[in-house]
Amino acid sequence: MLQEATITQPARLSYDEFKREVLSDYRMAMASREASLVGRREVLTGKAKFGIFGDGKELAQIAAAKCMKPGDIRSGYYRDQTLMFATGMSDIEKFFSQLYANPDIEHEPSTAGRMMNGHYGTRWLDDEGNWKDLMQTPQSSSDISPTAGQMVRALGLAFASKLYRNTPELKTGFEKFTRKGNEVVFCTIGDASTSEGLFWETVNAAGVLQVPLAIFVWDDGYGISVPRKYQTTKNSISDALAGMQYDNNKGGIDIYTVKGWDYASLVNTFQEGITRCRETQIPCIFHVQEITQPQGHSTSGSHERYKNKERLDFEKNWDCVVKMREFITLNEIATEEEIIAVEEEAKEEARNAKNRAWDNFLSPIKNNIKQAELVCNQVVYEGGEHAQKIAALVRDLTSIKEPIRKDIVQTLRKVLALSPVNSEATKQLRNFYNATKADNKSKFTSHLHSESAQNALKIKEQPIAYADDAQMLNGYEILNKFFDYTFAHNPAVFAFGEDLGKIGDVNQGFAGLQEKYGEQRIFDTGIREATIIGQGIGMAMRGLRPIAEIQYLDYMLYALQPLSDDVATLQYRTMGGQKCPLIVRTRGHRLEGIWHSGSPIAMILNAIRGMYLCVPRNMVQAAGMYTTLLKSDEPGMVIECLNGYRLKEKLPSNLGEYTVPFGIPEVIREGSDVTIVSYGSTLRIIEDAIVHYLEPQGISCEVIDVRTLLPFDINHMIVESLKKTNRIVFIDEDVPGGTTAYMYQQVMELQGGYRWLDVAPRTITANAHRPAYATDGDYFSKPNAEDIASAIENLMSE
C-alpha cells in the first residue's frame, strides 16, 4: 500500500502530480548529496581550503522546505545546504562559489567569500543599504559558526512575529517585514550543540514568551567524535525536554520526534507542527532522529576513526537517500530506469554547477594575472640589472595552475623591489600594484560598518539647546523624559530588560512609561542576558528599533558572545547584505564590590568592533547618543554612569532631537599645562583632583571627554590639545593596559602625538584586581583624586 506524504497544495494531488513531486524531491536530495561528495574532493585536491557539508540531512531538509512560506526566516547552522537549495534561497553553483571563497557578491551573495562554506544568508538590503521587501520570498539570517550561536537570534526573529501580531502601533507601516505576524522562524541545530547553554536558555525563553519558533534538531549521534551518550541526559534531547511538553493549562513547547530517513513521516510531521506553530505561535521542537553523516564531520578527518563497524553499516543502510530510493521502488512510484535517469540528471547538475563556479572564481584572477604580466614585462623591456629576475618572477606567476589573489600581490611587490626607482614602467607598475591592493581591500575589508546614508558618522549633529529658564533635574529624570519623547514619536522603538517594565528599571529611567505605552513596548524579561540580546537582534533585523538593557555592565559577559560573534560582524560577514541596528543599554562605573564594579571596558571594546561604544559622562550626553543611534542604521552600546542618575543637570529644550556626534571628543575644561584624556564617571574624580589640588598650585589642566571609544577621536582633536600642552595623561578605571593603553595607542601612534611630547606620557588606571567592597574598597582600588593629583604633579616636575 502506498505510503502518503502530506502535500503542500491546499487540494489533494493527482497521482501524476504526486509522482512528479516525489521524484523532484529525490532529484534534489541526489543533487545535494553529489554536491557534498564533489565538494569534499575539491578540498582534498586543494582547490578549496576546508569543507563542511550537509550530507545525511537531505530528506529532512527537503521536508522542512515544503513548510516554508514567503516571509518565513531561517536561523540555522552550517549543514543546511539542502534546505537552502530546496527553498530557492541558494543553489548549488552558489554553494561551490562559497566553497572556493569567491569574493564576488554576484556569485557568492551569502558572504562574498568571507565565511567558510556552509554559512548561508539571503540579502535583506539593496545596494544603498535600504531594506528590501522581506515578504516576497523565504529569508535566511546570516549564519555564524559558534555552536548554538544561532539560537538566541532565532528567538528574537520569532519574537518579532509575536510583536507584529499583537502590537497595535505596528499594524501599518511595516509591510516589508511582516504579514500580520504570521511568519515562522525555522531554527536548525545539530544534536550535540543542544548541550550548549544558549540552546537551553533559548528553549526556556521561547516557552515563556510563546513565539512562533520551530527548532529542528538534526540528530546524527555524535558531536564530532563524541557519542551522544556523553552529550545529552537520557541520551535523547526530546526525552530530556519532556517536562516542557505543551499542555493547555501550563503552556510549554510542542515536541515531535521523527526519523530522518522516513520521507512520508517527515513531511506529515513537519506540516502538522509548522501549521500549528504558525496559527497559535506555540514554539515547537522537531527531534529528527537516526540522521547519518556519510562523510563524517568535515574534511579535517575521517569518521572511521571513531565510528565502529556496526555504526558505519547502519549509516550505509539507513542513509536517507538510500531509504527514499527504497520508498520510491517499494511503492512503485517510478521504474528503475526512471530512477536512474533522475540520479544521473542530479549528478550532472551538481558537477556542472561546480564547473561554472570554478570558472567564475578563476577567470577574474587569470585576467588580473594577464594585466600584471603586461605591466611587469614593461619593466623587463626597459632592461636594468634585475630584468632577468623580474622575468623569472613573472614566469612563476603565470605558471601557477590554480592561482589566488595573494600570488598576484606578492609577485607585484617583489617586482617593485627590483624595479628602477624613477622609470616610467615602474611608475605604471606601482599604480597597478596600488589599484590591485585597493581592489582587494574593498573585497576583503569593507563593511565593518554601514556604508549607507544612515551610517552613524553621517548623522548630522544637532546641538543641545537650553531655554533661559531650563529646569535642573536629576539625571534619571532627564532620561525618563527622553524615553517618553522617543516612545511617543517612534512606534518602532521597544525597550526591555530585567526590572525595566513594571518598576521602570532599577534607576527609574523608565518609571511610569510601561503604564503609558503598554506592556507590549516596555517590558520585563527573565534573568537571561544572552537571550535578551537575542530578542534585540531578531527585532532589529526585522525593522524594529529595540533597546535591550543589560542591567549592569558586569553582566555584559553573559551577553558578549552574541554581540561579538553576531551583531558586530553582521555587516562585515554579509558584505552589507544584512544589518542589525540594535541598541544595548547598560550602566556601570564606580559601584562597589567585585561583581558590581562595572568597568571591564577593554574587554568589551575589543570584542565588539563593528558596533559603536558610547561612554557618556552624564544623562544629557547619553540621551543625545541614543538619538544618534536611533537615527542611524547601526548597532551600539551606551554605558550610563551609575553615579550620574542623581546628578543635577539642565533639561535641554530639544530633548529627543539633539544628537551627540560619534568620534568627536569634547573639551570640558580648557588649560595649557597638561592634557587629561578620559570618559564617564572618572571625569568627576579628575575634576575633584583639579579643584582641590592642581588648580591651587597653578597647574592648568585641559580635560577632554572622549565621549565614544568606538570610534575614537576621528578628527585628532586630542593631538591639537597636546600641541598646546606638550604633556598628556590617560585616565580611566579599567585594568592596567586596558582602555588607557588603547587611547594611548590611538593618540601616540595613529595620530603621531609622540612628536609633541616634552615628557613621557602617563596612564592612570585601576589596580589589576577587582575592586574591594564598600567605600574604602572603591577608593583604594580605583583612581582617586589624590592619586591623580600626585601623578600629574610628578608629570609637571619632570
N, C-alpha and C positions, 0 to 999 in steps of 0.2 A: 504493500500500500504506500502511496506517495506521501512522504513527509512534507507538510506545508510550511512555507515561510510567510510571515506576515508581509504584506505588500505596502509599498509607500504611497500608492494612489488611494483616493477615497473609495473607489469601487474595486471589486474583485477582478484580478487579471484573468484574461483568457489563458488557456494552456500555452498557446504560442507566445503570448506576451511573457508569461511566467518563465518559459524556457529561455527566451532572449535575456531576461533579467538575470537568471541563474548563470547562464554562460558568460554574460557580460561581467558578472561578479568574479567568476572563475578566471576569466581573462585578466582582470585587474589584479587578482591575487598572484597569478603566474608572472605577470609583468613586474610587479613589485618584488617578488622573490628573485627574479632574474636580475633586477637592478641591484639587489643586495649581493648576489653572488658575483656579478661583474664588478661591483664596487670594491669588494674585498680584493679581487685580483688587481684592480688598478692601484690599490695601496701597496700590495706586495710586490708589484713591478716597479714601484717608485713614482708613478705618475701623480699619486695623491699622498698626502702626509699621514693621514690617520683616517680610520673608518669605524663608524658605529652604526648598526643597521637595525631595521625593524622586522627581520625575518622571524617567522613563527607567530606573528601577531596580525597577519594579513586579514584573516577571516573576521576576527572580532572587530577590526577597524573598519572593514567594509560594512559590517552590520551597523556600527555606530554612525557611519557616514549617512546611512539611509535616514537617520533621525534628525540630522542637522538641517535647519532651515535658514534662509537668509536672515542675517542679524544675529544668529547664534554665534558664540565665541568659543574658540578652543584656547585652553591654557594647559599646555602639555609638556612632554619631555621628549628626549631625543630619539625615540623609537617609533614615532608616529607617521612615518613616511606614507604608509598605505592610506591612512585617514586623510592626509593632505592630498594625495592623488585622487582618492575616491570622491572627495568633496569639490575638487577643482581648485582648491586653494594653492596647489602647486602641481608640478608634473615631473616626469622622470628626467627630462632634459634639465630642468632647474635643479633637480636632485644632484645630478652629476656636476653641474656648474658649481654647486656649493662644495662638492667633494674636491674639486680642483681649486677651490678658493678663488673663483673668478671675481675680481673687484668691480666688474661692470654690472650696475644695478639692473640693467635691462635683462641680463641673463641670470642674475642671482639676486632677485628682489628681496629675499628674506633678510639678508645681512650684508650684501655686497662683498662677500668673501671674508667678512670679519669674524665669523664664528665657524667652528668646525662643523662638519656635516651633521645632519640630523637636527639642526636648530632652525625652527621654522617661524614664520610670521608673515602676515599679509601687510600691504602698505595702506595705512589708515589716513595718510596725509598726502596732499598733492605737492607739486614741485615748489610751491610757495610756503609750504608748512601749514596749510589750512586743512581742516577736517574734510574728508570725503564723506559721502553718504554711506554709513556702515550698514545700512539696512538692505543693500542691494544683493549681497552675497553673504555666505558664511565667512567669518573672520577668524584669524588666529593671532592672539597676542604673541609677542616675541619671546622665544624660549630662552632660558638660562640653564647652565649646566648643574649648579649645585642641587643635589638630590633633595626633592620635596620643596625646592625654592618656588616652584610654580603654584604651590597650594595657596599661599596667602593672597597672591594676585587673583587667583580664581575666585576666592571668597569675595573679594571686592567687586570683581566684574559681575558676579551674580547678585551681590547686594545692590548694585546699581539698578538691576532689573526690578527689584522689590521697591526701591525708591521711585522709579519711574511709574510703577503701577499704582503706588499709594500716596504720592505727594501731590497735592492739588496744584502747587506752583509750577510743577513740571509737565502739566497736561499739554501745553503748547510751547513751541519754540525749540523743541529738542528732537524733531523728527528724523534728523540724521543719526540719532543714537538709539532710538527705541521705537517699537510699535506697542505702546501701552504696557511696557514691561513684560512682554511675553517671551523674551529671549531666555534661552537656557545656556549655561556655561558648561562646556564639556572639558573636564579636567582629567588628564591621564597621568598615571604614575606606575612605576614598577613596584612589585610587591615588596622587595627588600627595603625600598625607600619609605615604606609606611612605618618603619622603625624610627624615623626622624620625628623630632618634637614638632616641627612645623606641620606635619601631617595631622598629628593628634590635636594640636591647637586649632587647626582649621576645621577639622571634623566637628569638634565640640562647638566652635563658634557658629558653624553652619546649622547645627541642630538648634542652637539657641535662637539664632536670627531667623531661621526658616526662609532660606533663599533658594532659588532655582539652580542649584549646583549639582551636576551629575558627575560623580567620580568613577573613573574606570581604573581598576587595579589589574594590571597585567601580571599574572602570577606564573612565572616560569620556574619556580622552585629554588632559585638561587639569587644571591646578591654578589655579583661577580663569581667568586668561587665558594662563597659561604652558603651552605644549605639553609633553607627556610626555617628549619627547626631551631637554629641558633638566632633567628631574626625575630620571630613572632610568637607571642603567647598562644598556646594551644595549636601552634603550627598552622594557624589559619587566621587571616585578618578578619574574615567575616564572623568567625566564632568569637574572636577577641572583642569585636564591636557589637556583639549580640545584644548587650544591655542598652544600646542606643536605638534598637529597632523601634520604628514609629508605632505609636498607638494613639487612638483618638483622644484619650484623656491627658496624656503626658507629653505628646509630641514626639520628637526624635527624628530619625532618618530611616528612609526605606532602604533595606539591604537585600540585594539579589545575588544569587550565585548561578553561574552558568559555565559550561565547558568551552574552552577556546577553540575546539575543533568541531563543535556542533552547530553547523550553519543554521538550521531551522530554529533551534532553540535560541541562538544568539540574536537572530532577527526578531523573533517574538518577544524575548525578554527585554531587549533594548527598547522596542517600540512601546511596550506596555509601561516600562519605567519612565521613559522620557515624556510620554504623553501625560502621565500623572504629575511628573515634576513640573511640566510647563503649565498645566492647568492650576495646580494647587500651590506651587512654589515650595513644596516639601523637598528637601535635598535627598539625593539617593546615591547609593554606592553599588556598583556592579563589580563583584569579585569574580573575575574571569580566570578560571582555574585551568590547569593542565595545558598551559601555554608552553610551547617549545622555543628553543633558541638554537637553531641548527648550526650556526657558525660561531657560537659562543658569544662572549660578552662584547668583544671588539677585535680589531686587528692586532691588538697588543699581545695576544697569546691564544693558545688552543684550549678549548674546554675539555678535551680528552685528558688533560692533566688532573682534573678534579671531579669529573663525572665517571661513575663506574659503568660497566658494560650494560647492566640492566637499565640504567637511566638512558644511556645512549640508544639502546634498542627501542625504548619507549618513545624517545623523541623522533626516531625514524618512522615508527609505525603509526604514531598518533599526531604526526605533523598535520597542521590544519589544511595545508594544500592537498596532501595525500587524502585526507578524510573528505574533503569536498569533492575530489575526483570520485571517490567511492560513492558519495551521496548521489552524484550525477549518474553514475553507472547503475547503482542499485535501483534507482527509481526510473531508469530508462528514459532519462531526460534528453540524452544525446547518445549517438553512436560513438564507437571507439574512434572512427575516422573523424567525426566532428570534434571530438575532444582533442585529438592530436593536432588538428588544424588550428584550434584555439590556442593551444600551447605554443605552437610554432609562431603564430602571429604575435603572441605576447612576448616571447623571447626576442623576436626580431624588433619589435617596438622598443624594448629596453636597450638593445645593442645599438640601434640607430640613434636613439636619444643620447646615448653615451658618446657616440662618434660626433654628433653635432655639438655637444657640449665641449668636447675636447678641442674641436676646431675653433669654436668661439673663444675658448681660453687662449689657445696658442697663436692664432692669427695676428692679433694686435701686438703680441710680443715679438713675433718674427718681423712684422713690419717695422717695429721700433729698432730692431737689430739692423735692418737694412739701412735705416736712416743713420744709425750710429756708425755703421761701416762706412757710409759715404763721408761723414764729417771727419772720421778718424783717418781715412785714406787721404783726405786733403792735406792733413799734416804730414803723412808719409811722402806725398808727392813733393812737398816743399824740401824734402831731404832733411838734413840735420843728423847729428851724431847718434840719435836714438831711433832713426827711421825703421831699422830692421826689427828692433824690439817692439815698436808700436805695431808693425805689420804682423808680428807673431801674436800679439795680444788680440788683434782683430781676427786673425785666423782661428784662434782658440774660441773666441766668442761665436763666430759663425758656424763652427763645427759642433756646437752643443746640440744634441738631438732634441732634448726637451728643456729648453731654456726657461728661466724665470726672470722677472724684472730685476732682481738683485744682481744677476750676472751682467746686465747692461750697465747699471750704475757703477759697479765695481770696475768694469773694464774702462769706462769713460774716465773715472777718477785716476786709474793707473796711467792711462794715455796722457791725461793732463799733466801728471807729474813728470812725464818725459818730453813734453812738447816745448818748443821755443816760446819764451815768455811773451814776446811782443809781435808775433806773426799774426797775419790776418786769419789764417786757418785755425790757429789756437783760439783766437777770439770767437770764431764761429763755433768751435768745439765747446768752449766754456759756456756760451749762450745755450747750446743744445743740452749740455750737462745740467745747467740750472733749470731749464724748462722741464727736463725729464724728472728732476728731483721735485719740482713744484707739482707736476702731474701726479707723481706717486704720493706726495704729501696729501693732496686732495683725495686720492683713492683710499689712503690708509689712516689719516689722522683728522679728517673733518668731522663736524657734527658732534663734538663733545657737548656743545650747547646748541640751542635752537639757532637756525640760520634764517628764520622768518622775520617778518617785520615786528613780531611780538617778542623778540629776544629782550631779556630784561635790561640789557645795557642800552637798548634803543628806546626805552620808555622815557618820555620827556619829563624832565624834572619840573615839578610843580612846587614852588617854595611854600614853606609854612607861613601862614598868615595869622595875626592876632588882632582881636578887637581892642580898642583902648581900655575897655572895662573887662578884659578877659578874666574869667574865674580862675582861681587857684584850686586845683583838685588833686586828690590822691592819684597816683599812677594807675591803680586798678580802675578808678572811675574814668580816666581818660580812655583806657582800653574798652571799658564797657560801653561807653558812648560810641567809640569807633565800630565795635562789632554790631551795635544796634543799627547804626547807619548802613553798614555793609549788608546786613541781612534784609534790611528794608529795600535796598536798591538792587540787589543781585540775587535772583531766585536760584541760581546755580550753586550758591555757597551753602555748605553744610559744615558743622563742627561737631566733634565727638571725641570722647576720651574718658578716662577714669574720673568720676566725680564731676564731669563737665556739665551734665544736664540739669538734674534737679537742684543741686546746690550752687550751680553756676561756676564751678571749678574751685579749687582749694584757695585761690586768691581773689575770687569774686569778679574775675574779668567778664564772665557770662551771667552774672547774677540777674535773675528775673527774665532772662531772654528766652529760655525754653517756654515759659508760660506765654510769652508774647508771640513767638514764632512756631511753637509746636514741637512735639517730641520727634517728628519726622526729620526736622532740620538741625536740632541741637539735642544731643542725646548722650546718655552714659554707655560705657562699654564695660566688659569684664576686664580683669587684670590679665591682659594678654597682649603685650606690646607688639609682637610681630604681626599679629592679625589686625591690630589697629592700623598699622601701616598698610597691611594688605587691603583692608577696606578702602583706605585712601587711594592706593594705587589703582584699583579697579574703577573706582568712581571717577578719578581724574582722567583715566584712559577712555571714559565713556562720556566726556563732555561736561562733567560736573566740576566744581571747584571746592574740594574738601580741605578742611583744616583739621588735620589729625593731631591730637595732643598726646604727647608722652609726658606724664605728669612731672617727672624730674629728670634732669639731664643724666643723672647717674644710671638711670634705667634705659637709656638710649642703647646700651649694649644689646639688649634684647631685640631692639628694632633695627639694629645696624645692618644685619645681614640683608634683608630685602632692600634697604636703602642703598647699600653699597653695590650689591650684585645686580639689582633690577632697576631701580629708579635712576640711579646716577649714570648707568651705562645705556639706558634705553635709546636715547637719540643717537649715540655713537654706534651701538651694535646693529641698529636698523638703518644707518646712514640717512637719518631724517625721515624714516618711514612711520615711526610712531612717537608719541610724546605722552608725558605724564606730569602735568602741572600741579603736582601735589605740594601743599604747604604743611610742613611739620612745625608744630608749635611746642615749645618746651620752656623750662625755666631752670636756672642754675646759678652758681657762684655764691660763695660766702655763707651758705648754710652750714650747720655744724654736724660733724660726725663723719666717719669713714665712708658711709654709703649715702650721704646727703651733702657731699662737698661740692659736687656739681661743676667740675672744670676739666674734664678729660678732652679738651678741645683738639689737641693734636691728633688724637686717635680718630676723632670724627672728621677733622679737616682732611686727613689723608685717606679716608675711606669713602668720601662722597664727592670726589672730583667729578664734575658733571652736574652738580647741584650748586646752589648759592648758600653761603653760610653767613648769616646776619647776626651780629653781636651788639645790639643796641644798648646804649648806656642808660636809657630811660624809656618810658612808655610812649611819649610823644614820638620819639625816634622809631620805636617798634611799630607804631601804627602806620607811619609812613612807609616802612619796609613791607608791611603786609599789603598796603595799597599797590606798591610797585610790583610785588609778586602777582597780585590779582589782575593787574593789567597786562602781565606777561603770559607766555605760554610755557614757562619753565618751572621746575621744582626748586624749592628752597626750604631752609630751616631757619627759624627765628628763635634765638635763645634769649628769653626775657630775664632780667636781673631780679633775683629773689628779694633783694633788699630795696627794690625800687617801687614796689607796689604801694607803699605808704609814703613815698617821696612826693612832696607837693610840686606840681607842675602847672604851668599856664595852659589853659584849654585853647587849642587853635580854633580859629573861626572857620577853617576849611577842612575840618577833620573828615577823613574818608576820601578826600580829593587830593591833598598834597602827597607828594612822593619823596622818598629818600633815594638818591641815586646810588647804585651799587658800584663799589670800587673807587669811591670818591671820599677820602678822609675829610675830617673837619678839624680845623684848628680851634680848640675850645679855650685856649689861653695863649696869648702871644708873649714871646720872650726872646732874649738874644744870647743867652749863655749856653743853654743846653736844650736839645730836642728830646722830649719824652714821648714814646710811642706806646699806646696801649688801647684797651677797649673794655666795655662792660663795666662791671662793678669796681674793678681795680682803679678806674679813673677817680672815684671818690676817695680812695685811700691815697692816691697820688696828690689830690687836692689838699688833703689834710697835711701831708708832708710839706707841701709848698707853703701853705698858710702858716703853719706852726714852726717850721724850722728853716726852710730855704729862703723864703722871701725876707724874713727878718735879717738874714745875713747878706742880703743884696744879690742873691743868686736869681737871675731872671730865667724862668723856665717857659719854654714853648711846649704846650701839651697838645698832642694830636690823637684824636679818636679815629681809629681806622674804620670803624662802623661795620665793614664787611671784611671777612677774611678770605672769602671766595666770592668775587675777585678781590685782589688786594692792590690798592693804590695804582690804578691803571694810568694815571697821568703823572706819576712820580712827584707828587706834592711833598712827600717826606724829604726827598733829596733837596728840594728847594729850601726847606727849613734848615736842613743840615748845612747847606752852603752859607747860611747866615750864622749858625751857632758853632759849627765845627766840632760839636760833641753830641753824642746820641746814646740813649739808653732805651732798651725794650723791656717792658714790664708786663707780666700777667701772672695768673695764679695756677697755670698749668705746671707740669713737671719740668725739671731742668732739661734743656734740649728739646723741649716741646714746641709750643707755638711761638715762643720768643725766638727760637732758632729759625723757624720758618720766616718770621718777619725780618730777622737779621739777614737771612739769605736773600730775600726779596729786595731789600734796600741796598745791602752791601755789594752783592754780586750782580743781580739783574739790573739794578738801577745805577750801578757804579758809584755808590755812596762812599766807598773807601777813599776816593780821591779827595774828599773834602774833610777828612778827619785830622784833628790835631792830637787827639789821644785815642787809645783803643776804645772801641765801643763796649757797652756792657749789656748783659741780660740779667734781669732780676725776676726770679720765679718762686714758686712754692718749693717746699722740700720734696724729695723723691717719694716720701711716704704719703699715704692718705692722711688728711687732717684728723687730729685727735678731737674728741668731743668737747663741747661747751666753749665758752668764750675764750678761755686761755688756749684751748686746743687749736682753735681757729687762728688766734693771734700769733702763736709761735710756729704754726705750720705753714702759713701763707705770708706773702709780703705784707708788712705792716708799715705804717707811716714812718716810724723811727728807722727801720732798716733801709727803707727807700731813701730817706734823707741822708743817712750815713753813706750810702753807696754813691749818691750824687755829690756829696761833699768831697769824697775821695777822688771822684772823677774831676772835679773842679781844681783840686790841688795838684794835679799832675802837670 
